[in-house]
């Protein structure tokens, strides 16, 4: 026999109000802490994953079109091989992952990680201007390609997250000194 849940809920409205109040209390009390941990953790995972991929030939070759067209970085291929530059970038990205995750030890680590991350994402955002194929001229503004255009555009949000991590870490450092 089917149950009439609408009728059942209406019979005990106080139960629902208490449950909602308890949930709101949990969010009010722990929501920012849980959200902050999720933001730190997500950036650390992204850097860990991207950094690990930099040690593959697939990823190293995928960077060539971005790096070689960028005046800020194109010179690196005169000093390093394609794989060598990618490996160095991988070490940097894995280091940023560790620094961001080290917020649980000391906020100064995540401050440095957030600043390095913001710098790296500012650099990758510059690829939007220097990489051929980002703008789809036939479609007009604001059309951008899926790759590399939309792939690079996500870095705007990651840049903002990096700055947030740096600012939040600095605030935590200052709060611990008072």
VEXLO-887032 format. One record per residue (C-alpha): residue in three letters; x, y, z. Coordinates in Angstrom, 3 decimals, padded with zeros to 6 digits, m for minus. Each point is the difference from the previous one (the first is absolute). Example, Ala and Ser with C-alpha at 12.3 -4.5 7.8 and 13.67 -1.06 7.14 Angstrom:
// residues 2
("ALA",(012.300,m004.500,007.800));
("SER",(001.370,003.440,m000.660));
//
This chain:
// residues 178
("UNK",(000.000,000.000,000.000));
("UNK",(001.535,003.370,m001.023));
("UNK",(000.730,002.488,002.746));
("UNK",(m001.120,003.587,m000.195));
("UNK",(003.213,001.789,000.972));
("UNK",(m001.515,003.452,m000.456));
("UNK",(m002.668,m000.823,002.558));
("UNK",(002.564,m001.581,002.313));
("UNK",(002.218,003.112,m000.070));
("UNK",(m002.902,002.333,000.561));
("UNK",(m000.937,m001.880,003.150));
("UNK",(003.363,000.797,001.617));
("UNK",(001.111,003.447,m001.203));
("UNK",(002.014,000.631,003.161));
("UNK",(002.279,m002.930,m000.821));
("UNK",(000.854,001.557,m003.359));
("UNK",(000.560,003.428,001.532));
("UNK",(002.332,m001.470,002.632));
("UNK",(001.921,m001.966,m002.624));
("UNK",(000.362,003.074,m002.203));
("UNK",(001.081,002.103,002.977));
("UNK",(002.593,m002.615,000.984));
("UNK",(001.329,m000.123,m003.568));
("UNK",(000.245,003.788,m000.180));
("UNK",(001.795,000.033,003.346));
("UNK",(002.578,m002.497,m001.333));
("UNK",(000.521,002.067,m003.129));
("UNK",(000.294,003.184,002.047));
("UNK",(002.472,m001.567,002.405));
("UNK",(002.154,m002.104,m002.362));
("UNK",(m000.886,001.065,m003.549));
("UNK",(002.876,002.401,m000.558));
("UNK",(002.542,m002.439,001.437));
("UNK",(m001.249,m002.871,m002.149));
("UNK",(m000.192,002.213,m003.089));
("UNK",(003.517,001.356,000.567));
("UNK",(001.370,m003.527,000.427));
("UNK",(m001.740,m000.991,m003.230));
("UNK",(001.501,002.956,m001.858));
("UNK",(003.517,m000.685,001.270));
("UNK",(m000.387,m003.706,m000.689));
("UNK",(m001.382,000.470,m003.500));
("UNK",(002.864,002.285,m001.056));
("UNK",(002.545,m002.433,001.472));
("UNK",(m001.584,m002.899,m001.925));
("UNK",(m000.068,001.997,m003.248));
("UNK",(003.677,000.898,000.366));
("UNK",(000.923,m003.525,001.008));
("UNK",(m001.743,m001.433,m003.034));
("UNK",(001.251,002.601,m002.467));
("UNK",(003.508,m000.169,001.491));
("UNK",(000.140,m003.769,m000.305));
("UNK",(m001.114,000.194,m003.614));
("UNK",(002.885,002.349,m000.825));
("UNK",(002.357,m002.989,000.187));
("UNK",(m001.677,m001.663,m002.994));
("UNK",(000.977,000.547,m003.635));
("UNK",(m003.679,000.602,m000.817));
("UNK",(m000.182,003.008,002.326));
("UNK",(003.440,001.331,m000.926));
("UNK",(m000.922,000.079,m003.682));
("UNK",(m003.372,001.542,000.809));
("UNK",(001.737,003.024,001.520));
("UNK",(002.075,000.836,m003.077));
("UNK",(m002.701,002.016,m001.799));
("UNK",(m000.719,002.017,003.126));
("UNK",(003.561,000.611,001.158));
("UNK",(001.686,000.574,m003.360));
("UNK",(m002.443,002.795,m000.935));
("UNK",(000.295,001.829,003.313));
("UNK",(002.690,002.701,000.289));
("UNK",(000.203,m000.559,003.767));
("UNK",(000.946,m003.673,m000.403));
("UNK",(001.084,m000.753,m003.566));
("UNK",(003.660,000.492,000.938));
("UNK",(m000.166,m003.027,002.329));
("UNK",(000.223,m002.398,m002.932));
("UNK",(003.428,001.477,m000.824));
("UNK",(001.174,m001.090,003.468));
("UNK",(m001.965,m003.205,000.553));
("UNK",(m001.361,m002.780,m002.134));
("UNK",(m003.772,m000.312,m000.323));
("UNK",(000.060,m002.798,002.578));
("UNK",(002.448,001.866,002.252));
("UNK",(m002.185,003.098,000.176));
("UNK",(m003.082,m002.114,000.618));
("UNK",(001.790,m001.866,002.797));
("UNK",(001.023,003.289,001.651));
("UNK",(m003.577,001.193,m000.249));
("UNK",(m001.134,m003.285,001.521));
("UNK",(002.343,000.481,002.950));
("UNK",(m001.353,003.533,000.481));
("UNK",(m003.620,m001.184,m000.159));
("UNK",(000.580,m002.888,002.421));
("UNK",(001.752,002.442,002.342));
("UNK",(m002.977,002.366,m000.160));
("UNK",(m002.322,m002.929,000.779));
("UNK",(002.071,m000.847,003.077));
("UNK",(000.170,003.635,001.139));
("UNK",(m003.754,000.513,m000.343));
("UNK",(m000.717,m003.267,001.831));
("UNK",(002.479,000.984,002.727));
("UNK",(m002.522,002.592,001.206));
("UNK",(m000.872,m002.570,002.654));
("UNK",(003.560,000.334,001.348));
("UNK",(000.559,003.745,m000.324));
("UNK",(m001.746,002.712,m002.003));
("UNK",(003.303,001.463,m001.206));
("UNK",(000.415,m003.038,m002.258));
("UNK",(m003.365,000.478,m001.668));
("UNK",(000.663,003.739,m000.289));
("UNK",(003.095,m000.768,m002.074));
("UNK",(m001.894,m002.698,m001.916));
("UNK",(m002.893,002.358,m000.731));
("UNK",(002.329,002.726,m001.267));
("UNK",(001.963,m002.423,m002.195));
("UNK",(m003.280,m001.399,m001.302));
("UNK",(m001.361,003.470,m000.798));
("UNK",(003.193,000.775,m001.897));
("UNK",(m000.230,m003.235,m001.953));
("UNK",(m003.648,000.570,m000.903));
("UNK",(000.705,003.614,m000.990));
("UNK",(002.597,m001.420,m002.372));
("UNK",(m002.363,m002.595,m001.445));
("UNK",(m002.672,002.653,m000.442));
("UNK",(002.465,001.939,m002.138));
("UNK",(m000.190,m002.950,m002.427));
("UNK",(m003.524,001.194,m000.815));
("UNK",(001.590,002.940,m001.820));
("UNK",(003.098,m001.648,m001.458));
("UNK",(m001.215,m003.432,m001.144));
("UNK",(m001.331,m000.338,m003.530));
("UNK",(m003.438,m001.585,m000.204));
("UNK",(m001.430,001.361,003.254));
("UNK",(m002.291,002.481,m001.741));
("UNK",(m002.417,m001.360,m002.607));
("UNK",(000.027,002.937,m002.400));
("UNK",(m002.767,m001.403,m002.248));
("UNK",(m002.453,000.128,002.903));
("UNK",(001.036,003.407,001.350));
("UNK",(000.380,001.131,003.577));
("UNK",(m000.322,m001.639,002.534));
("UNK",(000.463,m003.363,m001.758));
("UNK",(002.990,m002.010,001.167));
("UNK",(001.052,m003.487,m000.957));
("UNK",(m000.580,m002.989,002.245));
("UNK",(003.733,m000.682,m000.017));
("UNK",(002.004,001.987,000.747));
("UNK",(m002.508,002.829,000.701));
("UNK",(m002.449,m001.502,002.467));
("UNK",(002.765,m002.166,001.471));
("UNK",(001.915,003.163,000.910));
("UNK",(m003.045,001.993,001.123));
("UNK",(m000.484,m002.277,003.023));
("UNK",(003.260,001.403,001.323));
("UNK",(m001.810,003.250,000.791));
("UNK",(m001.910,m001.776,002.790));
("UNK",(003.119,m001.831,001.156));
("UNK",(001.893,003.317,000.064));
("UNK",(m002.719,001.471,002.235));
("UNK",(000.091,m003.092,002.246));
("UNK",(003.791,000.332,000.269));
("UNK",(m000.323,003.624,001.113));
("UNK",(m002.700,m000.967,002.507));
("UNK",(002.284,m002.670,001.468));
("UNK",(002.858,002.493,000.310));
("UNK",(m002.224,002.615,001.672));
("UNK",(m001.667,m002.514,002.339));
("UNK",(003.395,m001.411,000.966));
("UNK",(001.342,003.476,000.733));
("UNK",(m003.062,000.756,002.136));
("UNK",(000.532,m003.249,001.923));
("UNK",(003.641,000.903,000.598));
("UNK",(m000.933,003.449,001.267));
("UNK",(m002.767,m001.394,002.220));
("UNK",(002.392,m002.475,001.630));
("UNK",(002.381,002.841,000.932));
("UNK",(m002.620,001.974,001.931));
//
